[in-house]
Amino acid sequence: QVAYDERLKRVMNHIHATKEIDQILISLHDEILSLFDAERLAIYAIDYERKEVYSKFSDLNKIREIRVPLSNQSIVGFVANNCLTVNILNAYDKAELARISPALMFDGSWDQRSGMRTRQVLTVPVCAPSTNALTGVIQLINKRGADRFTTLDEQRVREIAQTLGIALHNQYQSLRRKSAKFDSLV
């Protein structure tokens, strides 16, 4: 627990030190993933204008982007659309997905492209603590060494989601702020 707390503190400091959203989505990916016992991690930011969440990742020295609409048809879209945490035991189990939402489906095309099979999925909304406005989504895929993500995993993801919520909210605020006459001097 002490080692985890130290790593968490270091990761939180790095998140707050980022200067742009892409740093959070791409550069800190492996560091954030190291906090969790999972095979994959995706961090999504929100695009309010297009009503989508998007993630960026490095793939063979190229930056690629994934965009998902805010709808109940995908796991990430459902979590973003409803601001609810979803902990799925089997992403391919249509009955399990239907219990969450009748429209919910799993897109296995990413598994086909990557050669990896998604089993468990833990997806948590990322919200700005001050306003509770959605700023993104964090998703863990495939719990290592266990059948499913636990309540402790959910708690830890929510902890990092709070930090991400603050950082993303601050990034959105700085993007919206109009440049003033003397900004370059400051």
C-alpha positions in Angstrom: 0.0 0.0 0.0 2.8 2.4 0.9 4.6 1.7 -2.5 1.3 2.3 -4.3 0.6 5.5 -2.5 4.1 6.8 -3.4 3.5 5.9 -7.1 0.1 7.5 -7.0 1.4 10.7 -5.6 4.1 10.8 -8.3 1.6 10.2 -11.1 -0.8 12.9 -9.7 2.1 15.4 -9.6 2.9 14.6 -13.2 -0.7 14.9 -14.3 -1.0 18.4 -12.7 2.3 19.4 -14.3 1.1 18.7 -17.8 0.8 21.7 -20.2 -1.6 20.2 -22.7 -4.3 17.5 -23.0 -2.2 15.4 -25.4 0.5 15.0 -22.6 -2.2 13.4 -20.4 -3.5 11.2 -23.1 -0.2 10.0 -24.6 2.8 10.8 -22.5 1.4 9.7 -19.1 -0.3 6.6 -20.4 2.3 4.0 -19.3 2.8 5.7 -15.9 -0.9 5.7 -15.1 -1.3 2.1 -16.3 1.5 1.1 -13.9 -0.8 2.0 -11.0 -3.3 -0.7 -12.0 -3.1 -4.4 -12.5 -4.5 -4.3 -16.0 -3.3 -5.1 -19.6 -4.5 -1.9 -21.2 -5.6 1.6 -20.4 -7.4 4.3 -22.3 -7.9 7.9 -21.2 -10.5 9.9 -23.1 -11.0 13.6 -23.1 -14.3 15.2 -24.1 -15.0 17.2 -27.3 -18.0 19.3 -26.3 -18.6 20.7 -29.8 -18.7 17.3 -31.5 -20.4 15.5 -28.6 -17.7 12.9 -28.5 -14.9 11.6 -26.3 -11.6 11.0 -27.9 -8.3 9.3 -27.0 -4.9 9.5 -28.6 -2.2 6.9 -28.5 1.2 6.2 -30.0 1.2 3.4 -32.5 4.5 2.7 -34.4 5.8 6.2 -34.0 2.5 7.7 -35.2 -0.1 9.4 -33.0 -3.5 7.8 -33.6 -6.9 9.0 -32.4 -10.1 7.2 -31.4 -13.4 9.1 -31.3 -16.5 7.7 -29.7 -19.9 9.5 -29.7 -21.7 10.2 -26.5 -24.3 7.5 -26.8 -25.4 4.4 -25.0 -24.2 2.1 -27.8 -20.6 1.8 -26.7 -19.1 1.2 -23.2 -17.1 4.4 -23.3 -20.0 6.4 -24.8 -22.4 5.0 -22.2 -20.2 5.9 -19.3 -19.6 9.4 -20.7 -23.3 9.9 -21.6 -24.6 8.8 -18.2 -21.6 9.6 -15.9 -21.8 6.1 -14.4 -19.1 3.6 -13.6 -19.3 0.3 -15.5 -17.5 -2.9 -14.4 -18.0 -5.6 -17.0 -16.9 -9.3 -16.4 -17.2 -10.3 -20.1 -17.3 -7.7 -22.8 -18.6 -10.2 -25.3 -21.6 -11.3 -23.1 -24.6 -9.6 -24.8 -26.8 -10.4 -21.8 -24.5 -8.7 -19.3 -24.3 -5.6 -21.6 -28.1 -5.5 -22.0 -28.5 -5.5 -18.2 -26.5 -2.2 -18.2 -28.3 -0.7 -21.2 -30.4 -2.4 -23.9 -28.6 -0.4 -26.6 -25.1 -1.2 -25.3 -22.8 -3.2 -27.6 -19.1 -4.1 -27.7 -17.1 -3.3 -30.7 -14.7 -6.3 -31.2 -12.9 -4.7 -34.2 -10.2 -3.3 -31.9 -9.5 -6.8 -30.7 -9.2 -8.1 -34.3 -6.7 -5.3 -35.1 -4.6 -5.7 -32.0 -4.7 -9.5 -31.7 -5.7 -9.2 -28.0 -9.0 -10.4 -26.6 -10.9 -8.0 -24.3 -12.5 -9.7 -21.3 -13.1 -7.5 -18.3 -13.7 -3.7 -18.7 -13.7 -1.1 -16.0 -14.8 2.3 -17.2 -15.1 5.4 -15.0 -16.3 8.9 -15.8 -13.8 11.7 -15.2 -15.5 14.8 -13.9 -14.3 18.2 -12.7 -14.8 18.1 -8.9 -15.8 21.7 -8.6 -18.6 21.6 -11.2 -19.1 17.8 -11.6 -19.0 18.4 -15.4 -17.8 15.6 -17.5 -14.2 16.1 -18.7 -13.4 12.6 -19.9 -13.4 8.8 -19.3 -10.8 6.4 -18.0 -11.0 2.7 -19.1 -9.0 -0.3 -17.9 -9.1 -3.5 -19.9 -8.4 -7.1 -18.7 -7.5 -7.5 -15.0 -4.3 -9.4 -14.6 -4.3 -12.4 -12.3 -8.0 -12.2 -11.5 -11.4 -12.8 -13.0 -12.7 -9.3 -12.6 -11.9 -5.8 -11.5 -12.6 -5.4 -7.7 -14.2 -2.7 -5.7 -10.6 -1.7 -4.7 -9.8 -1.3 -8.4 -12.9 0.9 -8.8 -11.9 3.0 -5.8 -8.3 3.5 -7.2 -9.5 4.4 -10.6 -12.0 6.9 -9.2 -9.0 8.4 -7.2 -7.0 9.0 -10.3 -10.1 10.1 -12.2 -10.5 13.0 -9.7 -7.0 14.2 -10.4 -7.6 13.8 -14.2 -10.9 15.7 -13.8 -9.1 18.7 -12.3 -6.3 18.6 -14.8 -8.6 18.2 -17.8 -10.9 20.9 -16.5 -7.9 23.3 -16.2 -6.8 22.5 -19.7 -10.3 23.2 -21.1 -10.4 26.5 -19.2 -7.0 27.6 -20.6 -8.1 26.7 -24.1 -11.4 28.7 -23.7 -9.6 31.8 -22.3 -9.1 34.4 -24.9 -5.6 35.7 -25.2 -5.1 39.2 -23.8 -2.8 41.9 -24.9 0.1 41.2 -22.4 -0.2 37.3 -22.3 3.1 36.8 -24.0 4.8 38.8 -21.3 3.3 36.7 -18.5 
